[in-house]
């Protein structure tokens, strides 16, 4: 079983306009409206891959109802926590004349103290052995250690806790422990306070985390350069499929979704990371806020298997 946890969901609005110009009324194409936020996107991708998950998120106001309706339309199972305020909205615009993508993000809604406890109680209800994927930013007023609290509850309940977030949201997580962390280079610095630009520096930092803390796996995303897989005493590099870069929106969430979906089927982590990379690249080649297509994932995954023989390069 896979459960995703999203404390700060958003309705994502995407459109195109010919050219961005100041002080002008810009005529845009018909918008695409999607339910978004880290964990929610993970659940949406898992559904597209043919899997099932339950999306736990905060649902409030008129936008909360729209959000729920959009999830149901995609066939994603939900278990929301009802809150008082409307959900936030984000929007992205592609400038047709240049192909540039502009992304506008808004802060999350304020939650009440009891709302965070309600989210954590959802963790307590998860079936032992399930994968719990906590992903995305936290609302502005959230406890800095919210994800650490979620990790503690997940570990107590025998869940496999997976985290993909940034900044101060990592506070206390290492001490509580996790099954899998998926930072990028900037987020690795958020976790450790250390800058790691070279492969050797990255290897040293990753192995140090695994040696000091109860973390089982770290996948360091390197964008177009692929990813590093760090397990106890070993770091391997895996390449990313080369695709036309159209939009990176949702690519990281897609990578996480691919990995957890693969792991939930009993695949080893070495294959799961390749499937995750295929999912991330499949989303990168999709326009705007659109997520991957399963047929693209299958094609890219087979390419990676042939390219690597299913094995990473030792660092």
Buried (B, 14 or more C-beta within 10 A) or exposed (E): BBBBBBBBBBBBBBBBBEEBEEEEEEEBEEBBBBBBBBBBBBBBBBBBBEBBBBBBBBBBBEBBEBBBEBBEEEEBEBEBBEBEBBBBBBBBBBBEEEEEBEBEEEEBBEBEEEBBEBBBEBBEEBEEEBBBBBBBBBBEEBEEBBBBBBBBBBBEBEBBBBBBBBEEBBBBBBEBBBBBBBBBBEBBBBBBEEEBEEBEEBBBBBBEBBEEBEBBBBBBBBBEEBBBBBBEEBBBBBBBBEBEEBBBBBBBBBBBBBBBBBBBEEBEBBBBBBBBBBBBBBBBBBEBBBBBBEEBBBEBBEBBBEEBEEEBEEB
